[in-house]
Structure formats: C-alpha cells, structure tokens
Amino acid sequence: MEHTKLPQVALILLLAMTTAACQPGAEQVARDAAQAKRPQSVPATETAAPAGKEDAPVAPNRTNQSTPAQSMVLNESKFGTLEDGREVTLFTFSNAKGLTVKMIDYGAIVVAVETPGRQGERANINLGFDSLEGYLQRHPYFGATVGRYANRIAGGKFTLDGEQYTLATNDGANHLHGGKEGLDRRLWNAEPVKTADSVGVNFTYESPDGEEGYPGNLRVVASYVINNDNELKITLTATTDKATPVNLTNHCYWNLAGAGSGTILDHELMINADKYLAVDEALIPTGELVNVAGTPLDFRQPTPIGARIEQLDTKPQGYDHCFVLKDSEDEMRFAAQVRDPKSGRIMDIYTTQPALQFYSGNFLDGEPANGSYPQYAALCLETQHFPDSPNHENFPTTILRPGETYRHVTTHKFSVE
C-alpha cells in the first residue's frame, strides 16, 4: 500500500512546482497592474481613435481652441503717483485683431490706440505722453474725457431757471472744456469689464455741486470698450440732483499714420454735414448755421485736410469748427471717416450726438507742453452738442434735470484697405 501512495504525493508536488514556475512574482503583478491603469499614449492635440477605426479623423483638443473670451486681454500696471499720494493706474486692453487701447484713470484719458496698417505693421495712432508728468501739466487735452461742458461757454456765464451761474474761465474770458480743473484733471474710479466679446474699463466720477461753478451733484460714468470687430465704443452717461448743463466728449488726437510720423494734412476726411456753426474771433457761435457748399469746410466728399486749409481766415490758421451732422433715422448716425493713404488705415465714426467739432491741431507748436508735436500733427473729431448751447435758445438743449439720464454713445471703427 505504501508503495502506491508515494507516486501520488510526488505527482502533487511536481504539479505545484510547475504552476508556481508559470505564475509571475509579486513585483511583476504590481508592475502589470500599474501598466493597466496608465492611459494609452495620445498626442496632445488629438484624442484616441475608436477601437477598430484607426483611420478615423481625430478631434482637436478643446483646451487649445481660441474662444472670444480668451482673445480679450486686460492688464493693469502703475502709471504714476499724484502729489497727494493717490496712485494712477494704466489699463491695457486688447482684442484678437491687433487693436490695443491704453488708458489711465486720471482724467479717464486714452494714452494710446495701437492698430495694424496695410502691411500688418502696428502703430500708436493717438497722441499722448509716456509718463504721468506730461498729463499733470496744462496739456491740450490729449485723449481726455472732457466736461462738464465740452467746448466753449461765452463769458463763462449762463442763466438757468432764472438764476445766473458763473463758471471758471480758462480760455480768455470764456469757459472751455469744463474749466480750469475739469473732468480731465480728476482721478476717476475705475472698474475693468470683460465679456465673451468685449473688454474695457468703466470710469466713474462724482462731481460735487459748485465744482467749477456748475450747479448740482453730477455722477458721470465713462465706458470705454473694444470688441473683435475692431470697434472702440465710448458710452458717456450722467445723472444730477439739480438742473445743470452737460456736454461730454472724448478729446483724442488722431494721426492714422502713427503719432510723431508727420502731419495729417494728407489724411482724407469726410464729414456727414451740410452745415456748420458760424463763430466770432473767440470761436464763440454767433447762432447762425452756414451751408458748407462752396467753402473750405465742405467735407461731404473725401478731401485731403490740407487741400483748402490756406483758404481759412483763422489765427492760427486751421480748422476748429463745429459741424451740424445730418439727421438719421438710426440712433447711431454716421459722423465722419478719416483715411490715411500711406498706411491704409481707416477710421469711421458713428454717434448719437448732433454735432462734430473738427480741430486740425492748429495750436500744437512743438513745445514740451504739447508733447513736442508740431502744428497739424493730429486732428480731433469730437462728437458733442453745440458750443455755448445754454446761451442759445435755438440750439438743441443740453440741460439735464433730476430724474433724467444724459447718454452719449460714439463708436470708432478701425479698418485697413
């Protein structure tokens, strides 16, 4: 009996040894388990093809796709410090098409506007200063948001609801662009704004009753926003607790060939206006609306700015006139177009306002206070109400009363040909 049991035991031992030799060790089991958990190697821009469909097209990685929100960029940096210690901030915002706008919260000022030209070359097309010091001096309103009342008020006086008001005078005997310390010389509160298809900054300033002689506490909001259609949209709103005149605008100096590249006399300008306001020697409106036909102020067709400038009887010689824009069924009426034949840059302007002040940089004289820019180095196209409206009953009213909201929208659209 013992003789027959021994082979069975030996057989069992032999089978056990054979099975153990065929099975992996613990370390190998662990390595195999770890390998099983690893994903298949797939290129970063692709996803794995379905099993059995190796030739099927692969989808791009969504994280690498550009979206409108990702194309809008806004950065903040320190621009300088005021004498009272308050910091001035520079806001730089860009779209996906090469348009960049730089602004500071001091004066809600546009420091630079950079756009591509015909060959893709980028240039700053807005005059300004590289540092805060330039804006703290008495400069010619480079890029500023001006008010409470843009343009001139004769003698710095007006009568409203039976009461006469006296404003600060800073243009001889007249009041200009809000006075000696207008909105262009105030530090605004700033709030960056960014949506899926736009980016910019909302600036807010509370002007107290009596500031520069104006009645009422005035709350002003200036919104500067760009989009991927290469549009700069400026929305200016205001509310008051007492009746007061309001006429806000932006005072950018444009040279589509690039700031510092020469004069704008070869720029071609078209203004959508049949009439302009006649003015006296102090540039105060007489109240007369004059037809542009047959005058150097006829820009109803694209015309080089320098073509007829020598015909003007002004000192210094140049344009500084308010044009009455044609009526439009649309809220946003076409106001003007500027074209630079050298770079191919074009700027179209649309606005809700009834008038456009065209200024050809006549008072620029190359001095440091004027950015060292020479005469005619840039032009201004200021959308606004008529100058001195509070003293002319036949002009569209500029009086804002409690419960009302002043609203002014202007769009600058940039393109290249």
HUJO-V259919 format. One record per residue. N is the residue number from 1. RES is the residue in one small letter. SS is DSSP state (A for helix, B for strand, O for the rest). BURIAL is b if it has 24 or more other C-alpha atoms within 12 Angstrom, else e. Layout:
n: [N & N]
res: [RES & RES]
ss: [SS & SS]
burial: [BURIAL & BURIAL]
This chain:
n: [1 & 2 & 3 & 4 & 5 & 6 & 7 & 8 & 9 & 10 & 11 & 12 & 13 & 14 & 15 & 16 & 17 & 18 & 19 & 20 & 21 & 22 & 23 & 24 & 25 & 26 & 27 & 28 & 29 & 30 & 31 & 32 & 33 & 34 & 35 & 36 & 37 & 38 & 39 & 40 & 41 & 42 & 43 & 44 & 45 & 46 & 47 & 48 & 49 & 50 & 51 & 52 & 53 & 54 & 55 & 56 & 57 & 58 & 59 & 60 & 61 & 62 & 63 & 64 & 65 & 66 & 67 & 68 & 69 & 70 & 71 & 72 & 73 & 74 & 75 & 76 & 77 & 78 & 79 & 80 & 81 & 82 & 83 & 84 & 85 & 86 & 87 & 88 & 89 & 90 & 91 & 92 & 93 & 94 & 95 & 96 & 97 & 98 & 99 & 100 & 101 & 102 & 103 & 104 & 105 & 106 & 107 & 108 & 109 & 110 & 111 & 112 & 113 & 114 & 115 & 116 & 117 & 118 & 119 & 120 & 121 & 122 & 123 & 124 & 125 & 126 & 127 & 128 & 129 & 130 & 131 & 132 & 133 & 134 & 135 & 136 & 137 & 138 & 139 & 140 & 141 & 142 & 143 & 144 & 145 & 146 & 147 & 148 & 149 & 150 & 151 & 152 & 153 & 154 & 155 & 156 & 157 & 158 & 159 & 160 & 161 & 162 & 163 & 164 & 165 & 166 & 167 & 168 & 169 & 170 & 171 & 172 & 173 & 174 & 175 & 176 & 177 & 178 & 179 & 180 & 181 & 182 & 183 & 184 & 185 & 186 & 187 & 188 & 189 & 190 & 191 & 192 & 193 & 194 & 195 & 196 & 197 & 198 & 199 & 200 & 201 & 202 & 203 & 204 & 205 & 206 & 207 & 208 & 209 & 210 & 211 & 212 & 213 & 214 & 215 & 216 & 217 & 218 & 219 & 220 & 221 & 222 & 223 & 224 & 225 & 226 & 227 & 228 & 229 & 230 & 231 & 232 & 233 & 234 & 235 & 236 & 237 & 238 & 239 & 240 & 241 & 242 & 243 & 244 & 245 & 246 & 247 & 248 & 249 & 250 & 251 & 252 & 253 & 254 & 255 & 256 & 257 & 258 & 259 & 260 & 261 & 262 & 263 & 264 & 265 & 266 & 267 & 268 & 269 & 270 & 271 & 272 & 273 & 274 & 275 & 276 & 277 & 278 & 279 & 280 & 281 & 282 & 283 & 284 & 285 & 286 & 287 & 288 & 289 & 290 & 291 & 292 & 293 & 294 & 295 & 296 & 297 & 298 & 299 & 300 & 301 & 302 & 303 & 304 & 305 & 306 & 307 & 308 & 309 & 310 & 311 & 312 & 313 & 314 & 315 & 316 & 317 & 318 & 319 & 320 & 321 & 322 & 323 & 324 & 325 & 326 & 327 & 328 & 329 & 330 & 331 & 332 & 333 & 334 & 335 & 336 & 337 & 338 & 339 & 340 & 341 & 342 & 343 & 344 & 345 & 346 & 347 & 348 & 349 & 350 & 351 & 352 & 353 & 354 & 355 & 356 & 357 & 358 & 359 & 360 & 361 & 362 & 363 & 364 & 365 & 366 & 367 & 368 & 369 & 370 & 371 & 372 & 373 & 374 & 375 & 376 & 377 & 378 & 379 & 380 & 381 & 382 & 383 & 384 & 385 & 386 & 387 & 388 & 389 & 390 & 391 & 392 & 393 & 394 & 395 & 396 & 397 & 398 & 399 & 400 & 401 & 402 & 403 & 404 & 405 & 406 & 407 & 408 & 409 & 410 & 411 & 412 & 413 & 414 & 415 & 416 & 417]
res: [m & e & h & t & k & l & p & q & v & a & l & i & l & l & l & a & m & t & t & a & a & c & q & p & g & a & e & q & v & a & r & d & a & a & q & a & k & r & p & q & s & v & p & a & t & e & t & a & a & p & a & g & k & e & d & a & p & v & a & p & n & r & t & n & q & s & t & p & a & q & s & m & v & l & n & e & s & k & f & g & t & l & e & d & g & r & e & v & t & l & f & t & f & s & n & a & k & g & l & t & v & k & m & i & d & y & g & a & i & v & v & a & v & e & t & p & g & r & q & g & e & r & a & n & i & n & l & g & f & d & s & l & e & g & y & l & q & r & h & p & y & f & g & a & t & v & g & r & y & a & n & r & i & a & g & g & k & f & t & l & d & g & e & q & y & t & l & a & t & n & d & g & a & n & h & l & h & g & g & k & e & g & l & d & r & r & l & w & n & a & e & p & v & k & t & a & d & s & v & g & v & n & f & t & y & e & s & p & d & g & e & e & g & y & p & g & n & l & r & v & v & a & s & y & v & i & n & n & d & n & e & l & k & i & t & l & t & a & t & t & d & k & a & t & p & v & n & l & t & n & h & c & y & w & n & l & a & g & a & g & s & g & t & i & l & d & h & e & l & m & i & n & a & d & k & y & l & a & v & d & e & a & l & i & p & t & g & e & l & v & n & v & a & g & t & p & l & d & f & r & q & p & t & p & i & g & a & r & i & e & q & l & d & t & k & p & q & g & y & d & h & c & f & v & l & k & d & s & e & d & e & m & r & f & a & a & q & v & r & d & p & k & s & g & r & i & m & d & i & y & t & t & q & p & a & l & q & f & y & s & g & n & f & l & d & g & e & p & a & n & g & s & y & p & q & y & a & a & l & c & l & e & t & q & h & f & p & d & s & p & n & h & e & n & f & p & t & t & i & l & r & p & g & e & t & y & r & h & v & t & t & h & k & f & s & v & e]
ss: [O & A & A & A & A & A & A & A & A & A & A & A & A & A & A & A & A & A & A & A & A & A & O & O & O & A & A & A & A & A & A & A & A & A & A & A & A & O & O & O & O & O & O & O & O & O & O & O & O & O & O & O & O & O & O & O & O & O & O & O & O & A & A & A & O & O & O & A & A & A & A & O & B & B & B & B & B & B & B & B & B & O & O & O & O & O & B & B & B & B & B & B & B & B & O & O & O & O & O & B & B & B & B & B & O & B & O & O & B & B & B & B & B & B & B & B & O & O & O & O & O & B & B & B & O & B & O & O & O & O & O & A & A & A & A & A & O & O & O & O & O & O & O & B & B & B & O & O & B & O & O & B & B & A & A & A & B & B & B & B & O & O & B & B & B & B & O & O & O & O & B & O & O & B & B & B & O & O & O & O & O & O & A & A & A & O & B & O & B & B & B & B & B & B & O & O & O & B & B & B & B & B & B & B & B & B & B & O & O & O & A & A & A & O & O & O & O & B & B & B & B & B & B & B & B & B & B & O & O & O & B & B & B & B & B & B & B & B & B & B & O & O & O & B & B & O & B & O & B & B & B & O & O & B & O & O & O & O & O & O & O & O & O & O & O & O & O & B & B & B & B & O & B & B & B & B & B & B & B & O & O & O & O & O & B & B & B & B & B & B & B & O & O & O & O & O & O & O & O & O & O & O & B & B & A & A & A & O & A & A & A & O & O & O & O & O & O & O & O & B & B & B & B & B & B & O & O & O & O & O & O & O & B & B & B & B & B & B & B & O & O & O & O & O & B & B & B & B & B & B & B & O & O & O & B & B & B & B & B & O & O & O & O & O & O & O & O & A & A & A & O & O & O & O & O & O & O & O & B & B & B & B & B & B & O & O & O & O & A & A & A & O & O & O & O & O & O & O & B & B & O & O & O & O & O & B & B & B & B & B & B & B & B & B & B & B & O]
burial: [e & e & e & e & e & e & e & e & e & e & e & e & e & e & e & e & e & e & e & e & e & e & e & e & e & e & e & e & e & e & e & e & e & e & e & e & e & e & e & e & e & e & e & e & e & e & e & e & e & e & e & e & e & e & e & e & e & e & e & e & e & e & e & e & e & e & e & e & e & e & b & b & b & b & e & e & e & e & b & e & e & e & e & e & e & e & e & b & b & b & b & b & b & b & b & b & b & b & b & b & b & b & b & b & b & b & b & b & b & b & b & b & b & b & b & b & b & e & e & e & e & b & b & b & b & b & b & b & b & e & e & b & e & b & b & b & e & e & b & b & b & b & b & b & b & b & b & b & b & b & b & b & b & b & b & b & b & b & b & b & e & e & e & e & b & b & b & b & b & e & e & e & e & b & b & b & b & b & b & b & b & b & b & b & b & b & b & b & b & b & b & b & b & b & e & e & b & b & b & b & b & b & b & b & b & b & b & e & e & e & b & b & b & b & b & b & b & b & b & b & b & b & b & b & b & b & b & b & e & b & b & b & b & b & b & b & b & b & b & b & e & b & b & b & b & b & b & b & b & b & b & b & b & b & b & b & b & b & b & b & b & b & b & b & b & b & b & b & b & b & b & b & b & b & b & b & b & b & b & e & e & b & b & b & b & b & b & e & e & e & e & b & e & e & e & b & b & b & b & b & e & e & b & b & b & b & e & e & b & e & e & e & e & e & e & e & e & b & b & b & b & b & b & b & b & b & e & e & e & e & e & e & b & b & b & b & b & b & b & b & b & e & b & b & b & b & b & b & b & b & b & b & b & b & b & b & b & b & b & b & b & b & b & b & e & e & e & e & e & b & b & e & b & b & b & b & b & b & b & b & b & b & b & b & b & b & b & b & b & b & b & e & e & e & e & e & b & b & b & b & b & e & e & e & e & b & b & b & b & b & b & b & b & b & b & b & e]
